[in-house]
């Protein structure tokens, strides 16, 4: 698994166009259906782009990530937030460096989320099964586990459309992909140039990143959830409470303990 060591410093800049509000809307729609939680574990929380708005909304959040650097950035954002000091609803965040395959909380939570294709970073079936067992073990009875993954066709699309290039004043990258079709596993290689400072002669830091993701068939993921003990497993697609089809790119799961 990737710990995002150097990447943490530029993560928010590169991810600013990600559909975080859509993930929030999807989660809320599911909670209206399965039960509104008070306590939430956010697996693969990164720099807190979902944990922080959840806490601002009054939820008590355990923000869990493997990367200490990502957690430090998230904690600093939360501490600097005006809502952290002057909020009307008493939410909270506890930042925890743990592996999503083997994590533990002081007490079970009402809901677990893992968005932004975190599960795709588990590239062995045994690791996915372990993550599902851990989520099941840390949920209260009746709690719901929500997560999303890239569909296999999405990884194939990345491989077909690469390379990707960004060239802006403060940051640039070259992003190439190589797909192992037998394993439906993709290796992303990024060379990132991040501007250091605002002066005319500011230098650019070069960051080399390699990320590996694997896509799994929805039927297999459903079976793995059932083997972990989950019941009432529903499969949705592309941020809507509708079943996936052959064109779906991002697959969502809701599984109840």
N, C-alpha and C positions, 0 to 999 in steps of 0.2 A: 504494500500500500504506500501511497505517496504522502509525505508529510508537509509538502508545500513550504520548504524552508525559505529559499530566496523569493519565491513567488508571492509570499505573504505581503511583501512590501508594496507590490503593484496590483494585488488581487482586486481591490475595490475599484481601481481605475479601469481595469480591463473588464470587470463584470458589471459596470454601472448600467448597462442596457439589458441586463438579465431581467426576466419577468417576475421579480419578487412579489409585486402586488397580485399577480395571478396565482402564485403559490398560496398567498395569504387567503385570497378569495376561495380557492379550492378547499383549503383546510377548514375554513369557516362553514362552507357549504356541507362538508362531511360531518362536522361536529353538530350542525343542526339536525342531521339525520341520525347520528350515532350517539349523541350526547355531548354537551359542551363541557370541556375539561376545566379544571382549576390549575392542575400541575401538568407540565409538558416537558418531555425530554426531546431536544433537538439534536439528532445524531448527524455528525458532519456539519456542524454549525458554521464553520469557517470564521469569518470576522463578524458574525452576529447579524447578518442582514435580514434574517427572519427572527432570531431570538430577541433582538432589541425591540422591534415593533410589537412583538407578542407581549413582552414585558411592559411596554408602554400602555398596552391595552388592558393591563391588569392581571395577566397570567403569571404564574410562578414557573420559571423556566430553568431547566438544567441544560446549559449549552455545552455540548460535548464534541471535542475534536481531537484528532491525533497530533495536530501541530501546535506546539507551544507558541510559535510565532503568530499564528492566526488568532489564537485565543488572546494573546497580549494586545493585538490590535483591536479585537472586539471589546475587550475589557476597557481599554482606553477610550473607545468611542462611547461606550455606555457611561463611563464615569464623567465624560465631558458633556454629555447630553443634558440640555436644560430640563428635559422631562425626568431625568434621573433625580434632580433636586426638587423640582416643582411639579410633580405629577399628582393628579387627583385620585387616580386608581392605584392601589398598592400592589403593583407587580414587582417582580424581582428576577434576578439572574444569578445563578451560581455557575461559574466557568470551571469546567473539568477537562483535564487532558486524559482521555481514555480511548481505547480502541473499540470501534463499534462491533467488533466480533466478540468482545469480552469486556463488558462494562457493568458497573454496579452503582446503585444509588442508595442513599440512607433509607429511603422508603419508596415503595412503588408509586408510579405516576398514573394519571388518568389517560394520558395520550402520549404517543411517541410519533415523531415525524422525522423523515429523512428525505429531504428534497434536493433538487439540483443534481440528479443522477449519482448520488453518493454510492448507491449499491453497485453501480457499474464498475466502481473501482475495486470491488471484490472479484478477483479474476479466477478464483477456484470455487467450485461448487460447495466444497466443505466450508469455505469461509462464509458464503452466503447463508448456509444452513446454520452456522454458529451465530451469525448476526441476528437471524430470525429467532433462534432460541433465546438469545440474550434479551431481545426486545420483549418476547413473551414473558420472560422471567421478571422483568422490571415493570410490567403493566399490572394495574389493578384488574380484578375480574370485571369484565364489561368494557374495559378500556380498548381504544382503537389505535392501531398502528397504520400510519399513512406514509407512503413513500412513492417515488417515481423512478423510472429507469428509461434509458434510451431503448427504443425498439431496435431489433437487429437491422432493419432497413435503414435506420438513421446512421449507424456506423458505416454501412455501405455507401450511403450518400456522402458522408464526410470524405471517405477515401476517394470517391469519384470526383468530388469538387475541389479537392486540395490541389495546389497549395493555397493558403489564405495569407493575405498581406494586410497589415495596418501601417499607415504612415501618417502620424500626426506630430505636432510640434513637441509635445512632452513625452510621447511614447510611440514606439514602433515595434512591429514583430513580423517574423516570418514563421509560418506554422505549416508543417507538413505532417501527413498521416500515412501509415502503412497498415493495411488490414490483413490479418490472418483469417481467411474465410472459413477454414475448417473449425476454428475455435470461436469464430465471430468476435475476435479480439483485435482492438486497434491500438497502435502506438502513436501518440501525438508527440511530435518534437517541436519545441518552440525556442526560437532565439529572440529575446526581448531586449530592446534598447530603451532604457528609462532615463529621462533627463534629470540631472542632479542640480537643482536650483533654477533660478530664473534669470541669471545674468546672461549677457550676450555670448560669453565664452564658456557657458556651463558645459560640463562633460556629460556623457551618457554612460550609464552603467550597463554592462552586458550581462544578461541572465540567461542561462541555458536550462531548459526544463524538459523532462520527458515524463509523460503521463500515459498510463496504460489502462484501458477500460475494456470490459467484456460485456456483451449483451446476451441475455438469456431469453428463451421463449417464455411467453406469459404462462403457458400451461405448466412448465417446469417450476416457475416461481410460485404459482398457486399450490402445487404439490409440496414444495418446500415449506410454505407457510402452514399447510395442514399438518405436515410432519412435526413442525415445531409446537403444534397444539392449537393453532388458531382455527376459529370457525367463522361463519358468515363472511367469507372472503369475496369481495367484489373487485372487478377490474374495470377501470375507466381509461379515458384517453384525452390527451391534449387539453388538460385543465377543465374538462367538462364531466359532469356525472352521466356520461354516456359510454357505452361499450366501445372498445377499439375496433377498428376495421383494417383492411389491408393498407390503407394510406396513413394510419396513425404513426406519429413520430415519437411521442413521449407517452409511456404507459404508466398509469397510476393504479396503486393498490390500496384498498382499505380492508383491514383484517381485524376482527374483534376477538379478544380473549374471552 
